[in-house]
């Protein structure tokens, strides 16, 4: 059964964390950030082309976020050495944190699914547990780059090939161990309290890899300021 943790809701305090950064020196922690609002996104590893695209979108929002006094962080499910190598050639202004074991994803309540064994009498409950048939039936094309909606793993393969991204040993290990990790975004105010949250595909596998738009993020920041 998938771990049915509940995502943090607006009004709840953010949990303590301290993670190594791939593109700045040392650890970044909640204590470091107190007194400043920040957006933090929890992603799958670099093997996920949709997560890489969302990181690019967050980078494009940096001027607007900084003008509003909001830091932007992204936690990826990739070992820090692998992330540093990748982002040496694909730099980003987003503060990039690494949590290959997804401990911080769990602390914020970002769901991870599991597949029910064949013949199980346990009912599926997306996103925590699903049948393989339910997952295979999903069709996605969230960025409009595919000629038609594809099964999620097929979509990943097509876009990784388009990007020229080749999974290395670390990427394959993360995909094998955490391939059903979902993505979550949280806006934290200067007091360390959640002001806004969004969880990927919370109700339907056909909504996998649909992430907040720039307009949604900017609206959430505006609401936080009020």
SVG drawing of the C-alpha trace seen along z (x, -y; Angstrom):
<svg xmlns="http://www.w3.org/2000/svg" viewBox="-12 -44 42 57">
<polyline fill="none" stroke="black" stroke-width="0.4" points="0.0,0.0 1.3,-3.5 2.0,-5.6 -1.2,-7.7 0.5,-10.8 -1.6,-14.0 -0.1,-17.0 0.5,-20.0 -2.3,-22.6 -2.4,-26.4 -2.1,-27.5 0.2,-24.6 3.8,-25.2 6.5,-24.0 8.6,-21.1 12.3,-21.6 14.7,-20.5 18.4,-20.9 19.5,-19.7 22.7,-19.9 22.5,-22.3 23.7,-21.5 24.3,-25.1 25.2,-27.0 27.6,-26.2 26.6,-24.2 23.2,-23.2 20.0,-25.1 17.6,-24.8 14.3,-26.1 16.2,-28.0 18.2,-29.8 15.0,-30.9 13.1,-32.2 12.0,-35.8 11.7,-35.3 8.9,-33.9 9.8,-31.1 8.3,-28.8 9.5,-25.2 8.8,-22.6 9.4,-18.9 10.2,-17.0 11.1,-13.6 14.7,-13.1 16.4,-14.4 15.1,-11.4 11.7,-13.2 11.6,-15.5 8.4,-17.2 10.2,-18.1 13.1,-19.5 10.7,-21.7 9.1,-22.9 12.5,-23.9 12.9,-26.0 9.6,-27.6 10.5,-28.5 13.7,-29.9 11.8,-32.2 9.7,-33.5 12.8,-34.5 12.7,-38.2 9.0,-38.4 9.5,-36.3 12.5,-38.3 10.6,-41.5 7.9,-40.2 10.5,-39.2 10.0,-35.4 12.9,-33.0 12.5,-30.0 13.8,-26.5 13.4,-23.1 14.1,-19.8 15.0,-17.0 15.1,-13.3 18.7,-13.0 22.0,-12.6 23.9,-15.8 26.9,-14.7 24.7,-13.8 22.8,-17.1 25.9,-19.2 27.2,-17.6 24.0,-18.2 23.5,-21.7 27.1,-22.6 25.9,-22.5 22.3,-23.5 22.6,-26.3 19.5,-27.6 19.0,-30.6 16.6,-28.5 18.2,-27.2 18.5,-23.5 18.4,-21.1 18.9,-17.3 17.0,-14.6 17.5,-11.3 15.6,-9.4 12.6,-11.8 12.6,-12.3 11.6,-16.0 8.9,-15.1 7.5,-12.9 7.8,-15.6 5.7,-18.0 3.2,-15.2 3.8,-14.9 2.2,-11.5 4.0,-8.5 2.0,-5.8 2.3,-2.1 0.9,0.6 -1.5,3.2 -0.3,6.8 -2.3,8.7 -5.4,10.2 -5.4,8.0 -8.8,7.6 -7.7,4.2 -9.5,1.4 -7.4,-1.2 -7.2,-4.6 -5.4,-7.1 -2.8,-8.5 -1.7,-6.2 -2.3,-2.9 -3.3,-2.0 -3.6,1.0 -1.1,1.3 -4.0,1.3 -5.2,-2.1 -1.7,-3.6 -1.2,-2.1 -4.6,-3.5 -3.5,-7.1 -2.6,-9.4 -0.8,-12.7 0.5,-15.5 0.7,-18.4 3.2,-20.6 1.7,-20.0 5.0,-18.7 3.8,-15.2 2.0,-14.4 -0.7,-12.8 -1.3,-12.0 0.9,-9.0 1.1,-6.7 3.3,-8.5 6.4,-6.3 6.2,-6.5 5.9,-10.2 9.0,-10.3 11.0,-8.2 10.0,-10.4 10.8,-13.7 14.1,-12.4 15.1,-11.4 14.0,-14.8 16.2,-16.5 19.2,-14.2 19.0,-13.2 20.5,-9.8 19.8,-8.3 23.0,-7.3 23.3,-4.6 22.1,-7.1 19.1,-8.1 18.1,-4.5 18.4,-3.7 16.2,-6.7 13.6,-5.8 13.5,-2.2 13.2,-3.2 11.1,-6.4 9.4,-6.3 5.9,-6.8 6.8,-9.9 4.4,-12.8 5.3,-16.5 4.2,-19.2 4.6,-23.0 4.3,-24.9 4.4,-28.7 5.8,-29.4 5.4,-32.8 8.1,-34.7 6.8,-33.1 7.4,-29.6 3.7,-28.8 2.2,-27.3 0.2,-29.9 -0.6,-27.9 -0.1,-24.3 -0.6,-22.3 -0.1,-18.5 0.3,-16.9 -2.5,-14.6 -4.2,-14.4 -7.4,-13.0 -6.6,-11.4 -3.5,-9.8 -4.5,-11.6 -3.4,-14.7 0.2,-13.5 2.9,-16.1 0.5,-19.0 2.2,-21.6 1.2,-25.1 1.4,-27.7 3.3,-31.0 -0.1,-32.8 -1.2,-30.5 2.1,-30.9 2.1,-34.7 -1.5,-34.8 -0.6,-32.7 2.3,-35.1 -0.1,-38.0 -2.5,-36.4 0.3,-35.7 1.3,-39.4 -2.2,-40.5"/>
</svg>
